[in-house]
Amino acid sequence: MKWKVRFFIPVSFTFLFFTSAFLLITTFAHYFMEYLLHIDTASDTGVVAIGGDGRLVASRINEESRNHAATINLMIEGVLADAMISFADLSAVVVCAGPGSYTGLRIGLATAKGLCYALDKPLILDNLLTLLAYDAFRKHHNTFAQYVSLLVARDKEYFIGIYDHDFNCTLQPQHIMEEQLEQLIKKNEYACIITNASSDIITALNISAFQSDNNIKITLDSWCFYAFEKIKCNNIVNLSASEPFYLKQVYTHK
C-alpha cells in the first residue's frame, strides 16, 4: 500500500510570509536606489532636494532672502534625515549652476564640490534655462514646435535658451541684448515661452502663435527626473574645472 503525504500551508502562515517579505523589501529598498542630492541657490530662495531613481523623495526650501551661506549645510542635513538616508547613500550631487545671483551660484557650487571631493561622488551641473524648458516640455510634450526660456538679466538684457519639439537644443543658453530677440525666436513656429519678461516685450516679437508661462521656478519633480537621466548616461562634469553658468560678465563699480 502506498501512502500519500499531503502538506497543508495554513492561510495565516501564507499571509505572514508575504507580509514579512513586503516589509523586508520596503525596509531595504533604499539600498538599491540611486539617490541624488539637488542644490539650488541661484536665486533668493534656497532649495535642496533628494531624488531617488528619478522621483522626488524629500525637499527643503528656505525663502529668507540671500541667506544661503548660513543655511545650506543645515538644509542638506535636514533633507537627508527626511529621506532617511546618509551622505554615503548618495550617488551624485546636482547643482542648478545658473544663471542667477553671482554670490548664490558660488555658494551652491562650492558646497557641492566640497561634498563631491569628500565623498568621492560625481557632480552634475544643470542650467536654469534648460530646466525651465524641460518642465514645459514634459507638461506639453510635442504640443509646441519650440520651447523658449527667456529671463530678464538687466534692463534690455536677457538670458535665453531654445529647444525644439524633441527637446534638442537649437540655441545654447546665452546672454543677449533686447534687439537680438527678433532674430533668434522663430516667428512662424508655435512657441511655449517661459519668461519673466513683460507681456509687451513678448507681443512685440510678432510670433504667429505662442503660449506664455510666467512660472520661472524649478519644478523639483522634473528636475529629479532630468538629473536621473543624466546620471544614467554618465553626463557628469570635470569636478576641478566646473564653474557656474554666469553667461555674462560681472559688472563692478569703482
Secondary structure, 3 states (H helix, E strand, C coil): CCCCCCCCCCHHHHHHHHHHHHHHHHHHHHHHCCEEEEEECCCCCEEEEEEECCEEEEEEEECCCCCHHHHHHHHHHHHHHHHCCCHHHEEEEEEECCCCCHHHHHHHHHHHHHHHHHHCCCEEEECHHHHHHHHHHHHCCCCCCEEEEEEEEECCEEEEEEEECCCCEEEEEEEEEHHHHHHHCCCCCCEEEEECCCHHHHHCCCCCCEEEECCCCCCHHHHHHHHHHHHHCCCCCCCCCCCCCCCCCCCCCC
